[in-house]
């Protein structure tokens, strides 16, 4: 069920599996075992459901039974904006483990249905090929690669595998709660369409991936002291690259901010990040304000026509100042 290319990649790497004890991640766990892929697992218990304790115990049982490590975390989160906070805590936990223990890949159990739900949600918000293409089998992050080995498989295929092999897994009752937008899209749109048109949907994603590669130019983003920059291409491609880079840093750009990036040379994101598109480059830096700068420095920046919102950060970071002057020379 897993692609040969994926298996070859995982066999030579140190892997961490994001585990939940649900059907998807349990199927992935046993498929990895079946193919003799070494890995450890990490599970987060938000303690919102009675069975969550049993899920953690099951994860620990599997670790002991099959000889891999099981990392657990039990954060306490408020219900306000829970989904976003839970995702942030979850990935912070995974990335902490990756940094501490040298994992090269983070494996998640996203499948075709997840990808299709995401596509429909993006389409209804307003999206182009890059956003509609959505999840990729492989996404390079700062110090690891996010791999989704099940992205070509349907949920039903995974459940059939579990049932045929009499493998225990847990059903998360919150998946039927339609107050979550994603669950609503799954129940009313994605699932019925996949049941009728899965073959065509798979082909459409293949075409979208091909078109995205043509339309979107990947760039090399260089970093110096919390300052990042890359050579500008098209406005559309620049915004996609900005968005992708900031996601690796834990920042999500809103639809309004993306529109501003189309119209304005300089935009401040979440009051924390300043983005300047100028001189054939895209500059990304921490937004610094309310600091005193010497008259000589300000005059130098004025002559170079450096964006005022960037100047305080440049002043605090001499290496960045040297870099900027070098680039603009």
C-alpha positions in Angstrom: 0.0 0.0 0.0 2.9 2.4 0.7 4.8 3.6 -2.4 8.1 2.0 -3.1 9.8 5.4 -3.4 8.6 6.4 0.1 9.7 3.1 1.6 13.2 3.5 0.2 13.4 7.0 1.5 12.2 6.0 5.0 14.5 3.0 5.3 17.6 5.1 5.4 16.2 7.8 7.7 15.4 8.4 11.4 11.6 8.8 11.6 9.1 10.1 14.1 5.4 9.2 13.6 2.7 11.6 14.7 0.4 9.1 16.4 -3.2 9.4 17.7 -4.4 5.8 18.0 -7.1 6.6 15.4 -7.6 4.5 12.3 -5.3 6.5 10.0 -2.2 6.7 12.2 -2.7 3.1 13.4 -2.9 1.9 9.9 0.3 3.8 9.0 2.1 2.4 12.1 1.4 -1.2 11.2 2.2 -0.6 7.5 5.6 0.8 8.7 6.1 -2.3 10.8 5.1 -4.6 8.0 7.7 -2.9 5.7 10.4 -3.0 8.4 10.7 0.8 8.7 12.2 1.9 12.0 10.5 4.8 13.8 9.3 6.2 17.1 6.0 7.7 17.9 4.6 10.9 19.6 1.1 11.3 20.9 -0.6 14.4 22.4 -3.4 13.9 25.0 -5.7 17.0 25.2 -7.8 15.2 27.8 -11.1 16.4 26.2 -12.5 12.9 25.7 -12.9 10.0 28.2 -11.1 7.6 25.9 -8.0 9.8 25.4 -6.3 8.1 28.4 -6.9 4.7 26.8 -5.4 5.9 23.5 -2.2 6.9 25.2 -2.1 3.6 27.0 -2.5 1.8 23.7 0.3 3.9 22.2 2.5 2.9 25.1 1.5 -0.8 24.7 2.4 -0.8 21.0 5.8 0.8 21.8 6.6 -1.9 24.3 5.3 -4.7 22.1 7.1 -3.7 19.0 10.2 -2.0 20.4 10.0 1.7 19.6 9.9 4.8 21.8 6.7 6.5 22.7 6.7 10.2 23.6 3.7 11.7 25.3 2.5 15.3 26.1 -0.6 16.4 28.0 -1.2 20.1 27.5 -4.0 22.1 29.1 -5.8 24.2 26.5 -8.9 26.4 26.7 -11.7 25.7 24.3 -11.3 29.2 22.7 -9.7 28.8 19.2 -8.9 25.2 20.3 -8.1 23.7 16.8 -5.4 26.3 16.1 -3.9 26.2 19.6 -3.9 22.4 19.5 -2.1 22.3 16.2 0.5 24.8 17.4 1.1 22.8 20.6 1.3 19.5 18.7 3.8 20.7 16.2 5.9 22.5 18.8 6.1 19.1 20.6 7.1 17.2 17.5 9.7 19.8 16.5 11.2 19.8 20.0 11.6 16.0 19.8 13.1 16.3 16.3 15.7 18.8 17.5 16.5 16.9 20.7 16.8 13.4 19.2 17.9 14.1 15.6 14.8 12.8 13.7 15.1 13.5 10.0 11.4 12.9 9.0 8.1 13.6 10.7 5.4 11.2 9.4 1.7 12.1 9.5 -1.2 9.9 8.5 -3.0 12.4 6.2 -4.8 10.5 3.4 -6.6 11.4 0.2 -9.8 12.4 2.0 -7.9 14.9 4.2 -6.3 16.4 1.1 -9.7 16.7 -0.7 -11.4 18.3 2.3 -8.6 20.8 2.5 -8.9 21.6 -1.3 -12.7 22.1 -1.0 -12.2 24.5 2.0 -9.6 26.5 0.1 -11.7 26.6 -3.0 -14.6 28.0 -1.1 -12.4 30.7 0.5 -10.7 31.7 -2.8 -7.6 29.9 -4.0 -5.3 29.3 -6.9 -3.5 26.2 -8.1 -0.9 26.2 -5.3 -3.5 26.4 -2.5 -5.8 23.9 -4.2 -3.0 21.4 -4.7 -2.6 21.7 -0.9 -0.9 18.9 0.9 2.2 17.3 -0.6 3.7 13.9 0.0 6.9 15.7 1.1 7.4 19.1 2.6 10.9 20.3 3.5 11.0 22.2 6.8 13.9 24.0 8.6 15.6 20.9 10.1 13.3 18.0 9.0 11.1 16.8 6.2 7.3 16.3 6.7 6.2 13.2 4.9 2.7 12.0 4.3 3.0 8.3 3.2 -0.8 7.8 2.9 -1.8 10.7 0.8 -2.6 8.5 -2.2 -4.9 6.2 -0.2 -8.5 6.6 0.7 -9.8 6.3 4.2 -11.8 3.2 3.3 -8.7 1.4 2.1 -7.0 2.0 5.5 -10.1 0.8 7.4 -10.3 -2.4 5.3 -6.6 -3.0 6.0 -7.2 -2.7 9.8 -10.3 -4.9 9.8 -8.7 -7.6 7.6 -5.7 -7.8 9.9 -7.8 -7.5 13.1 -5.9 -4.4 14.3 -7.3 -2.4 17.2 -7.8 1.3 16.7 -10.0 4.1 18.3 -12.8 6.2 16.8 -12.6 9.8 17.7 -16.2 10.9 18.3 -15.2 14.6 17.8 -14.8 13.7 14.1 -18.6 13.7 13.8 -19.0 17.2 15.4 -20.1 19.4 12.6 -19.4 22.6 14.5 -15.8 22.0 13.2 -15.7 23.3 9.6 -13.6 20.5 8.4 -16.0 17.9 9.7 -18.9 19.6 8.0 -17.0 19.6 4.7 -16.1 15.9 5.2 -19.6 14.8 5.9 -21.5 16.9 3.4 -19.1 17.3 0.5 -15.8 15.4 0.5 -17.0 11.9 1.5 -20.0 11.7 -0.9 -17.8 12.9 -3.8 -15.0 10.5 -3.0 -17.4 7.6 -2.9 -18.5 8.4 -6.5 -15.5 10.0 -8.1 -12.3 8.9 -6.3 -10.5 7.9 -9.5 -11.1 11.3 -11.1 -10.2 13.1 -7.9 -6.8 11.3 -7.8 -6.1 12.2 -11.4 -7.1 15.9 -10.7 -4.6 16.1 -7.9 -1.9 14.7 -10.2 -2.6 17.4 -12.8 -2.7 20.1 -10.1 0.7 19.0 -8.8 2.1 19.1 -12.3 0.6 22.5 -13.0 1.8 23.9 -9.7 5.4 22.9 -10.4 5.2 24.9 -13.7 3.5 28.0 -12.2 5.3 28.2 -8.9 9.1 28.7 -8.8 10.8 27.3 -5.7 13.5 29.6 -4.4 16.5 29.4 -2.1 15.7 31.4 1.0 18.9 32.5 2.8 18.9 33.4 6.5 21.2 35.6 8.6 20.5 36.4 12.3 16.7 36.1 12.1 16.7 37.9 8.7 15.6 36.0 5.5 15.7 37.1 1.9 15.3 35.7 -1.6 15.3 36.9 -5.2 11.9 38.0 -6.4 10.2 36.4 -9.4 6.5 37.0 -9.9 4.3 38.5 -7.3 2.2 35.4 -7.0 5.2 33.1 -6.6 6.8 35.5 -4.1 3.7 35.4 -1.9 3.5 31.6 -2.0 7.2 31.5 -0.9 6.7 34.0 1.8 3.7 32.0 3.1 5.6 28.7 3.0 8.6 30.2 4.8 6.5 31.9 7.6 4.6 28.6 8.2 7.9 27.0 9.1 8.4 29.8 11.7 4.9 29.4 13.2 3.2 32.3 11.4 0.1 32.0 9.3 -0.7 34.8 6.8 -4.3 35.8 6.7 -6.2 36.3 3.4 -6.3 40.0 4.0 -2.5 40.1 4.5 -2.0 38.2 1.3 -4.0 40.8 -0.5 -1.9 43.6 1.0 1.3 41.8 -0.2 -0.1 42.0 -3.7 -0.8 45.7 -3.4 1.9 47.1 -1.1 5.7 47.0 -1.1 5.9 46.6 2.7 3.5 44.7 5.0 3.7 43.9 8.7 2.4 40.4 9.5 0.8 39.7 12.9 2.5 42.8 14.3 5.7 40.8 14.5 7.2 40.3 11.0 7.9 42.9 8.4 8.0 41.9 4.8 9.6 44.3 2.2 9.5 43.6 -1.5 12.0 45.9 -3.1 15.2 46.0 -5.3 14.4 42.7 -6.9 14.4 40.9 -3.5 12.0 39.9 -0.8 13.2 40.8 2.7 11.7 39.2 5.8 12.6 40.3 9.3 11.4 40.7 12.9 9.4 43.9 13.2 11.3 46.3 15.6 10.0 49.7 16.5 10.5 52.5 19.0 14.3 52.5 19.2 16.7 55.4 18.9 19.0 55.3 15.9 22.0 57.6 15.2 21.5 60.4 12.7 24.4 59.0 10.6 22.8 55.6 10.4 19.4 57.0 9.4 21.0 59.1 6.7 22.8 56.1 5.3 19.5 54.2 5.2 17.8 57.1 3.5 20.4 57.3 0.8 20.1 53.6 0.2 16.3 54.0 0.1 15.8 51.2 2.7 12.2 50.7 3.9 11.8 52.7 7.2 10.1 49.7 8.9 13.2 47.6 8.3 15.7 50.1 9.6 15.4 49.4 13.3 16.0 45.7 12.8 19.0 46.5 10.5 20.4 48.9 13.1 20.2 46.2 15.8 21.9 43.6 13.6 25.3 44.7 12.1 25.7 41.5 10.1 22.4 42.2 8.4 23.4 45.8 7.7 26.5 44.6 6.0 24.5 42.1 3.9 21.9 44.6 2.8 24.6 47.1 1.7 26.4 44.3 -0.1 23.2 43.2 -1.9 22.2 46.7 -2.9 25.7 47.6 -4.2 
